[in-house]
Amino acid sequence: MAGGGELLVYATRTIAYPDVHWLIQRAGSGCPCPPLTGFTKSLYEALSLDVDANRILASGRDWVEIFAANGQALLLLDQLPPTPYGSSFRAPATEAALTGDELLVRVADDLRIYSATSGVLQRSLPLVRASSLFVSSEPVLQDAARGRAVYVRDRNVHVVDLATGTDRNVGTGDLARFYDDGLAYADGARIRLVSWARLP
């Protein structure tokens, strides 16, 4: 499920081995919830959703696609470097997020920034590298808003200014999301809040 403004969407799936048919539906418009778009993908990949500026972003193992609020397909980027399989049999979805006209895709230790309109790669920003060769995790892109992105690596929450490339560690946590007043991130059972004015 993902939402922004008045647009709230979720995905349901129907398994027809070895494939899955995904249906993206809009919530809040009465019942039953109207379907917006659907597609068939492999059973062995996950799906992730994001919403920004009345657009819907869906991502799978090696692709991302942007839809209008009515389900019209706007942009497809495929043949991206596939997300490696994790501990599950199902490959996680490509980490991607929308902010304004920028489509962000995390590939290994880099944050690729594409035009959300044309799909042209505009630039790539390096993420902070692993602190140790022996104990480290992949960076995980969490969210994007107002020209900034947030990711977590080794429980360090980093905020990146997309215009300047400034990357700052703002705290320790596992899950981070932007909201109207700034950034919220979870540090164990505690929720930490950082205002926009204190972010890079």
N, C-alpha and C positions, 0 to 999 in steps of 0.2 A: 504494500500500500504506500502511496505517496500523495502529497498534497501541497498546494500553494495557492493563496488567495481563495477564490471560490471553486477551484478545480481540485477534486479529490478522486483518485482512481485506484483501482486494485486489479489484480490478475487472478484468474482461476485457470485450472488446467484439467484436461481430460486425457488420460493415458490411453494410447493405442500402440502398444509395444511394437517396435522400439522407438516410437516417437511420442511426442506430447503436443496436444493442440492447446495453445494459450489463448485466452480471451481477455482483453483489457476492457474493463467496464467502468462507468462513471457513477460514483456514489452521490447521494444527495439530490437526485432528480426524480424521486419517487420510486416506487417498487412496481415491477422488477427493475433493477438498475440497467440502464440501456448499454448494450455493447458498443464499443467504439471501433475496435479493430481486433483481428485475430491472426495467428500464424502458427505454423507447425515447425517444431524444432526437435532436436534429439532429446531423448529421455535423460541423457547423461550430462546435461548442462542446466544450470540454474538461470533464473531470470531476475533482473533487478529493475526497479522503476525510480524515476525522479520527475519532478514537475517544477517548471519555472516559466514565468511570463506567459501563462496560458498554453504551454506546450508540454508534451509528455516525452520523456526519454526512457526507452527500453534498452536493456543491454543483456547480452548473452556471453558465451565463452570467447568469441572472437569477432563480435559485431556490436554496433550500437545503432539505434534508429530513433529518429525524432518524428513525432506525430503532432498535428494540430489538436486542439481541444475536441474537435468533432471526429477525430480518428483519421483524418487525411494524412497520408505519409508525406513527410517533408524532406527527409534526408536519411540516407543509409550509408554507414561506413562499415565495410566488412573486410575480411582478411586481415584484421588486426592481429598482432602477436597474441596467440591464444593464452588465456589464463591457465596456469598449471593446476593440475588437480591437487586438492587439499587432502584432508583426512577422510573426506566422504567420497563415495563412488561418483558423485556428481561434481563436475567442474564448476567452481564459482563463477559468477557473472563478471564480465569486464567491469572494472571500477571506473565509473563515468559520472559526470554531473554537469548540469547546465547553470550558467549564470549570465544573464543578458544574452548577447550574441556569441558567447564563448562556450564551446563544448570542451570539457576537460576529460582526458582519458589518461589514467595512470598505466604506464608501461614500464615494468621493472622499477628502476630508481629514477625515472623521469616522469614529469607531468607534461603531457602533450596538450597543446591548446589549439583547437580547430575553430574555424568559423562555423557557427551553428546554422548558418544559412547556406553556404557553399560547400562546406566540408573541407576547405583548404587548410592544410596545416600551417599555422601562423608562426608558432615558435614552440620551443621545448624548454622547460625549466628543470634543472637537476634538484632532486630531493636530497635531504640530509642523508648521507651514507650511514651504514651500520656502524654502531659504536664499538663493536667487537667482531672479530672473524669467527668466533666460536659460539657466542650466544647472541642471536639476532633474529628478528622477524622481518617479514616483508612490510614495507610501508602500506597503509590501507587508507585510500582516499575516502573521506567521510562525507563531505558536503562542500558546497560552493555557494557564495552569495556576495553581491556588491563588489565584484572584482577581487574576491579573496577565495582561497581554498583552504580547507583544513584536512590534515591527515594525521594518522597515529603510527608511530614506529617505536617498538620497544617500550610501550606505555608512555611515550612522550608525545604530547599534543602539539603539533606544529601548525602555524598559520602562515600562508604564503600570500603576499601581495602580488597579484598576477601582472600588474603593470611594471613593477620594479624588480620582481624576483626576490624581494626581501623575504627571508624564511626565519621565523622566530618561534622558539619553544615557549609556549605559554603555560605549561603545567604538565601534570602527570594524570593520565586517565586512559580509558579504553574506548569510549564512545563520545563523539562530538557532533553537535549540530548548531547551525546558525539559527537565530530567531530574530524577531523585530529589533530587540535592543542590543544584540551582540552575539556572543558565543556561549553556549552551554555545553559542558562536558562532564562525564561521569568519572569520578575518582573513587572506586569502590562503591560504597553506599552513599557517598556525598555527591551532590551536584554543584559544580563550580560555575560561576557566571562571570564573563568578561565583557565589558561594554565595548561598542564599536570604537570609541575614542581611545581605548587602551590597546587596540589591535594594530598590527603593522599596516 
